[in-house]
Amino acid sequence: YLKCDYCTLQEDVERGVWEVDWEGFDAAMASGVKAVVLNTPHNPTGKVFLEWELQRIFAAIKKADAWLITDDIYEHILFQHTHLCPLALDPEMASRTVLVNSISKAISATGWRVGWTI
């Protein structure tokens, strides 16, 4: 069966940002995780993961010999920052990454469900 551990984002209201609960993330990774699903830009918070955050996640994934499943549906809908592709940031992640994407959000075709995985 599939067992899921969740690592939630924590809102820092004073700074107006969402942050990873790194303690929760580390605990989830230590539990024998086989795959990490990463949604950036994140829906519904809008958080775009920064390079150092992604590098920390990648290091944990490699250490656990796990897979990364990216949900890049919102990669073209950004108000600040830049979408960072995992494969461009760390070529070593190519052999353990499944990219999931779709045209439905980027071209406002929300009724269409045309997507792909790489």
C-alpha positions in Angstrom: 0.0 0.0 0.0 1.0 3.6 -0.3 1.9 5.5 2.9 2.1 9.3 2.6 3.9 11.7 4.9 3.1 15.3 4.4 5.4 18.3 4.9 3.3 21.4 5.0 4.3 25.0 4.4 4.2 27.4 7.3 3.0 31.0 6.8 5.2 33.8 8.3 2.5 36.4 8.3 4.8 39.2 9.4 7.2 38.7 6.5 4.4 37.7 4.1 6.1 34.4 3.0 5.5 30.7 3.1 8.4 28.5 4.4 9.1 24.8 4.5 8.7 23.1 7.8 12.2 21.7 7.6 11.8 19.7 10.8 8.8 18.0 9.4 10.5 17.5 6.0 13.5 15.8 7.7 11.2 13.6 9.7 9.3 12.6 6.6 12.6 11.8 4.7 13.9 9.7 7.6 10.7 7.6 7.5 11.8 5.7 4.4 10.3 8.0 1.7 10.4 6.6 -1.8 9.3 9.7 -3.6 8.8 13.4 -3.0 6.1 15.4 -4.8 7.2 19.0 -5.3 4.7 21.7 -6.5 6.5 24.9 -7.4 5.0 27.5 -7.9 2.9 26.0 -5.1 -0.8 25.9 -5.3 -2.6 27.4 -3.4 0.0 29.5 -1.6 1.9 30.8 -4.7 5.2 30.0 -3.1 8.1 29.7 -5.5 10.8 27.5 -4.0 14.2 29.3 -3.9 17.4 27.7 -5.2 18.8 26.9 -1.8 15.5 25.2 -0.7 15.5 23.1 -3.9 19.1 22.1 -3.4 18.3 21.1 0.2 15.4 19.0 -1.0 17.6 17.4 -3.8 20.3 16.5 -1.3 17.8 14.7 0.9 16.3 12.9 -2.1 19.7 11.7 -3.2 20.6 10.6 0.3 17.3 8.6 0.6 17.8 7.2 -2.9 14.2 8.4 -3.6 12.4 9.9 -6.6 11.4 13.5 -7.3 8.0 14.0 -8.9 7.6 17.7 -9.9 4.2 19.3 -10.5 5.2 22.2 -12.8 1.6 23.1 -13.9 2.0 26.7 -12.7 5.6 27.3 -14.0 4.5 30.2 -16.3 2.2 31.9 -13.8 4.6 33.9 -11.6 4.4 37.3 -10.0 7.9 37.4 -8.6 11.0 35.1 -8.7 11.7 32.7 -11.4 10.6 29.1 -11.9 13.7 26.9 -11.4 13.7 23.6 -13.2 15.2 20.8 -11.1 17.1 19.3 -14.1 18.7 22.7 -14.9 19.7 23.2 -11.2 21.1 19.7 -10.6 21.8 17.5 -13.6 22.3 14.5 -11.2 18.6 14.7 -10.5 17.7 13.7 -14.1 17.8 10.0 -13.4 15.5 10.3 -10.4 13.0 13.0 -11.6 9.6 12.7 -13.2 8.4 16.1 -14.5 4.6 16.5 -14.7 3.1 19.4 -16.7 0.1 20.5 -18.7 -1.1 23.3 -21.0 -4.4 23.8 -19.1 -3.2 26.6 -16.8 -0.5 28.3 -18.9 -2.8 29.0 -21.8 -6.0 29.4 -19.8 -7.5 26.2 -21.2 -8.7 24.9 -17.8 -11.4 22.7 -19.4 -8.7 20.9 -21.4 -6.7 18.1 -19.7 -3.7 17.8 -22.0 -0.6 16.9 -20.0 2.6 15.0 -20.1 5.4 13.5 -18.0 9.0 13.4 -18.8 
